[in-house]
Amino acid sequence: MGINEAQACCHCGKEASSTCLIRLCTGCRSIRYCSRECQAVSWPSHKQDCKTLQKEAAEIKKMKEWNPKLTGLSRIETKVAYDKWMKRNKAIIDSMVLHALLRPKEKLDMVDTHGMLLVLVHNLEATTPENFFFASLRLTSYRCLR
């Protein structure tokens, strides 16, 4: 059986056992070591990653504090909310795309050369999961290669 990385030393690969306790790096709480010796030997290569992981963890913590809704919805609940949002707004989005890409006044048919980019971001002021998304629709150009 292969090494279970979640229960193995990141430096030497030694697996956790009754005689080998695997501990997390006290800085980033992400990397595991079987001993202080392995941690010390690994430190020069882990030092920068450790700092980066600590900064990322702090940013995630801030996001959770600023908006509990970000952690209040599971992935499935977020997907359900997204599907409801798309269903509710599909006609509006389709209409905007058609008006942007088919311009009868200029007699331009940009369907072959342009597209729409739909950007969804979290609406931090939302009071219900269905309103959790805010959209920005942008006209973009592309070249069709055949």
Residue frames relative to the residue before (quaternion, step in Angstrom):
aa qw qx qy qz dx dy dz
M 1.0000 0.0000 0.0000 0.0000 0.00 0.00 0.00
G 0.4839 -0.6912 0.4616 0.2739 3.60 -0.98 0.87
I 0.6476 -0.5124 0.3969 0.4008 3.50 -1.33 0.18
N 0.3342 -0.6922 0.6039 0.2109 3.53 -1.02 0.89
E 0.3502 -0.7897 0.4643 0.1953 3.59 -0.17 1.30
A 0.6236 0.5451 -0.3490 0.4384 3.58 1.10 -0.60
Q 0.7728 0.2687 -0.1502 0.5550 3.59 1.19 -0.46
A 0.6017 0.5346 -0.3687 0.4650 3.58 1.06 0.75
C 0.5753 -0.5804 0.4585 0.3493 3.54 -1.21 0.56
C 0.4268 -0.7239 0.4877 0.2364 3.57 -0.85 0.98
H 0.6653 0.4905 -0.3131 0.4677 3.59 1.19 -0.32
C 0.8332 0.1957 -0.0869 0.5099 3.59 0.61 -1.08
G 0.4802 -0.6972 0.4192 0.3280 3.60 1.23 -0.27
K 0.4019 0.7268 -0.4720 0.2956 3.60 1.26 0.04
E 0.3669 -0.7536 0.5104 0.1925 3.55 -0.85 1.02
A 0.5823 -0.5685 0.4534 0.3636 3.52 -1.25 0.54
S 0.0921 0.7714 -0.6253 0.0741 3.56 -1.10 0.74
S 0.7163 -0.4170 0.3102 0.4657 3.55 -1.26 -0.10
T 0.7301 0.3842 -0.2294 0.5164 3.61 1.19 -0.46
C 0.7448 0.3244 -0.1903 0.5512 3.60 1.27 -0.16
L 0.1277 -0.7985 0.5876 0.0282 3.53 -0.41 1.27
I 0.2405 -0.7664 0.5819 0.1274 3.59 -0.77 1.06
R 0.0903 -0.8098 0.5797 0.0065 3.56 -0.78 1.10
L 0.4915 -0.6533 0.4985 0.2884 3.54 -1.23 0.62
C 0.5715 -0.5313 0.4922 0.3858 3.55 -1.25 0.51
T 0.4353 -0.7242 0.4692 0.2567 3.59 -0.77 0.96
G 0.6151 0.5574 -0.3458 0.4374 3.59 1.21 -0.37
C 0.8326 0.2096 -0.0801 0.5065 3.57 0.47 -1.23
R 0.2723 -0.7896 0.5007 0.2273 3.57 1.23 -0.42
S 0.5813 0.5882 -0.3673 0.4258 3.60 1.15 0.62
I 0.7434 0.3703 -0.1979 0.5206 3.57 1.01 -0.83
R 0.2628 -0.7927 0.5386 0.1119 3.56 -0.99 0.91
Y 0.0740 -0.7842 0.6159 0.0130 3.54 -1.13 0.80
C 0.4268 -0.6998 0.5172 0.2463 3.54 -1.21 0.64
S 0.8104 0.0542 -0.0029 0.5834 3.59 1.18 -0.46
R 0.6319 -0.5142 0.4136 0.4064 3.53 -1.32 0.26
E 0.5975 0.5745 -0.3577 0.4301 3.57 1.12 -0.66
C 0.6690 0.4815 -0.3003 0.4800 3.60 0.89 -0.92
Q 0.6388 0.5238 -0.3279 0.4583 3.57 0.99 -0.78
A 0.6636 0.5103 -0.3013 0.4567 3.60 0.95 -0.90
V 0.6641 0.4936 -0.3044 0.4718 3.60 0.94 -0.86
S 0.7036 0.4732 -0.2525 0.4661 3.58 1.02 -0.83
W 0.5030 0.7202 -0.3983 0.2637 3.59 1.16 -0.59
P 0.6548 0.5202 -0.3595 0.4140 3.68 0.73 -0.82
S 0.7198 0.4074 -0.2590 0.4988 3.61 0.98 -0.73
H 0.6910 0.4785 -0.2782 0.4649 3.62 1.13 -0.53
K 0.4850 0.7231 -0.4139 0.2656 3.60 1.16 -0.58
Q 0.7155 0.4367 -0.2673 0.4752 3.63 0.72 -1.02
D 0.6383 0.5177 -0.3277 0.4660 3.61 0.97 -0.83
C 0.6165 0.5625 -0.3329 0.4390 3.56 1.03 -0.83
K 0.6603 0.5009 -0.2970 0.4742 3.58 0.93 -0.93
T 0.6554 0.5142 -0.3056 0.4611 3.57 0.95 -0.93
L 0.6685 0.4994 -0.2995 0.4626 3.59 0.90 -0.91
Q 0.6327 0.5242 -0.3297 0.4651 3.59 1.05 -0.73
K 0.6495 0.5070 -0.3164 0.4700 3.60 0.99 -0.83
E 0.6533 0.5098 -0.3142 0.4633 3.59 0.96 -0.87
A 0.6423 0.5174 -0.3211 0.4654 3.59 0.98 -0.83
A 0.6448 0.5129 -0.3207 0.4672 3.59 1.01 -0.78
E 0.6440 0.5156 -0.3217 0.4646 3.61 1.01 -0.80
I 0.6432 0.5093 -0.3193 0.4743 3.58 0.97 -0.84
K 0.6371 0.5267 -0.3269 0.4581 3.57 0.96 -0.84
K 0.6368 0.5225 -0.3226 0.4662 3.60 0.99 -0.85
M 0.6499 0.5178 -0.3210 0.4543 3.58 0.91 -0.93
K 0.6556 0.5090 -0.3155 0.4598 3.57 0.95 -0.84
E 0.6633 0.4985 -0.3045 0.4678 3.59 1.01 -0.80
W 0.6802 0.5008 -0.2971 0.4453 3.59 0.93 -0.88
N 0.8238 0.0479 0.0145 0.5646 3.57 0.93 -0.81
P 0.2509 -0.8025 0.5228 0.1405 3.59 -0.10 1.24
K 0.5534 0.6167 -0.3991 0.3926 3.60 1.19 -0.41
L 0.5772 0.5900 -0.3823 0.4155 3.60 1.13 -0.55
T 0.7458 0.3350 -0.2049 0.5381 3.56 1.10 -0.63
G 0.5779 0.6233 -0.3644 0.3803 3.56 1.26 -0.25
L 0.7169 0.3826 -0.2474 0.5277 3.60 1.19 -0.38
S 0.3809 -0.6951 0.5589 0.2436 3.54 -0.95 0.89
R 0.6842 -0.4529 0.3463 0.4548 3.60 -1.25 0.11
I 0.6485 0.5119 -0.3223 0.4621 3.57 0.97 -0.81
E 0.6615 0.4959 -0.3098 0.4696 3.60 0.93 -0.87
T 0.6279 0.5234 -0.3310 0.4715 3.59 1.05 -0.74
K 0.6477 0.5118 -0.3120 0.4703 3.60 0.98 -0.85
V 0.6423 0.5104 -0.3199 0.4738 3.59 0.96 -0.84
A 0.6560 0.5030 -0.3100 0.4696 3.60 0.93 -0.89
Y 0.6370 0.5211 -0.3197 0.4696 3.59 1.01 -0.85
D 0.6584 0.5091 -0.3135 0.4572 3.61 0.87 -0.92
K 0.6502 0.5019 -0.3161 0.4748 3.60 0.98 -0.82
W 0.6443 0.5231 -0.3172 0.4589 3.56 0.98 -0.87
M 0.6669 0.4962 -0.3018 0.4667 3.59 0.90 -0.93
K 0.6490 0.5152 -0.3217 0.4580 3.59 0.92 -0.87
R 0.6791 0.4971 -0.2838 0.4595 3.57 0.94 -0.93
N 0.7855 0.3457 -0.1599 0.4878 3.62 1.02 -0.75
K 0.3829 0.7658 -0.4593 0.2366 3.61 1.26 -0.05
A 0.6691 0.5019 -0.3144 0.4489 3.61 0.83 -0.89
I 0.6520 0.5057 -0.3152 0.4689 3.58 0.97 -0.82
I 0.6604 0.5024 -0.3059 0.4668 3.58 0.91 -0.91
D 0.6495 0.5144 -0.3185 0.4606 3.60 0.90 -0.91
S 0.6565 0.5119 -0.3078 0.4606 3.59 0.94 -0.89
M 0.6525 0.5094 -0.3160 0.4635 3.59 0.95 -0.85
V 0.6426 0.5212 -0.3220 0.4603 3.57 0.97 -0.83
L 0.6691 0.5009 -0.3038 0.4573 3.59 0.86 -0.94
H 0.6741 0.4894 -0.3007 0.4644 3.60 0.90 -0.89
A 0.6786 0.4889 -0.3009 0.4582 3.58 1.00 -0.73
L 0.7644 0.4006 -0.2043 0.4621 3.57 0.93 -0.87
L 0.7456 0.2920 -0.1902 0.5681 3.61 1.13 -0.50
R 0.0264 0.8249 -0.5588 0.0814 3.55 -0.11 1.30
P 0.2473 -0.8205 0.4957 0.1414 3.60 -0.05 1.24
K 0.6136 0.5681 -0.3680 0.4066 3.63 1.00 -0.67
E 0.7486 0.3627 -0.2130 0.5125 3.55 0.90 -0.87
K 0.3295 -0.7608 0.4761 0.2932 3.56 1.38 -0.17
L 0.4208 0.6790 -0.4781 0.3650 3.52 0.99 0.91
D 0.1163 -0.7508 0.6461 0.0729 3.51 -0.93 0.91
M 0.0768 -0.8535 0.5153 0.0004 3.55 -0.04 1.30
V 0.3403 0.7657 -0.4900 0.2404 3.60 1.24 0.18
D 0.7111 0.4559 -0.2684 0.4631 3.60 1.02 -0.74
T 0.7782 0.3503 -0.1745 0.4911 3.59 1.15 -0.42
H 0.7671 0.2955 -0.1607 0.5463 3.60 1.23 -0.26
G 0.0991 -0.7715 0.6243 0.0717 3.53 -1.29 0.32
M 0.4122 -0.6751 0.5424 0.2831 3.53 -1.30 0.04
L 0.2098 -0.7522 0.6146 0.1115 3.52 -1.03 0.85
L 0.1503 -0.7850 0.5985 0.0545 3.55 -0.62 1.16
V 0.0797 -0.7963 0.5996 0.0039 3.55 -0.61 1.18
L 0.1144 -0.7877 0.6036 0.0458 3.56 -0.72 1.07
V 0.0235 -0.7754 0.6311 0.0030 3.53 -0.97 0.89
H 0.5802 -0.5815 0.4337 0.3704 3.55 -1.22 0.40
N 0.3000 -0.7195 0.6025 0.1714 3.53 -0.98 0.94
L 0.2768 -0.8198 0.4800 0.1447 3.56 -0.14 1.28
E 0.6613 0.4924 -0.3038 0.4774 3.57 1.25 -0.29
A 0.4008 0.7478 -0.4594 0.2630 3.60 1.24 -0.04
T 0.2611 -0.7655 0.5691 0.1482 3.54 -1.06 0.78
T 0.7581 0.2189 -0.1573 0.5938 3.59 1.27 -0.23
P 0.6264 -0.5594 0.3783 0.3893 3.61 -1.12 0.55
E 0.6186 0.5639 -0.3526 0.4183 3.61 1.06 -0.68
N 0.7248 0.3923 -0.2266 0.5191 3.60 1.17 -0.56
F 0.3697 0.7731 -0.4460 0.2583 3.55 1.30 0.28
F 0.7273 0.4021 -0.2303 0.5062 3.58 1.22 -0.40
F 0.1205 -0.7422 0.6550 0.0748 3.52 -1.21 0.64
A 0.2141 -0.8204 0.5224 0.0912 3.58 -0.79 0.96
S 0.1096 -0.7229 0.6773 0.0820 3.45 -1.32 0.56
L 0.1308 -0.7978 0.5871 0.0419 3.57 -0.68 1.10
R 0.0245 -0.8213 0.5689 -0.0365 3.57 -0.66 1.11
L 0.3920 -0.6872 0.5648 0.2348 3.53 -1.07 0.85
T 0.0032 0.7987 -0.6007 0.0343 3.58 -0.78 1.01
S 0.3299 -0.7338 0.5523 0.2182 3.56 -1.14 0.54
Y 0.0056 -0.7706 0.6373 0.0061 3.51 -1.25 0.51
R 0.3751 -0.6988 0.5557 0.2493 3.53 -1.23 0.33
C 0.3248 -0.7519 0.5460 0.1761 3.55 -0.73 1.09
L 0.1468 -0.7894 0.5932 0.0579 3.57 -0.66 1.13
R 0.1039 -0.8089 0.5773 0.0395 3.55 -0.79 0.97
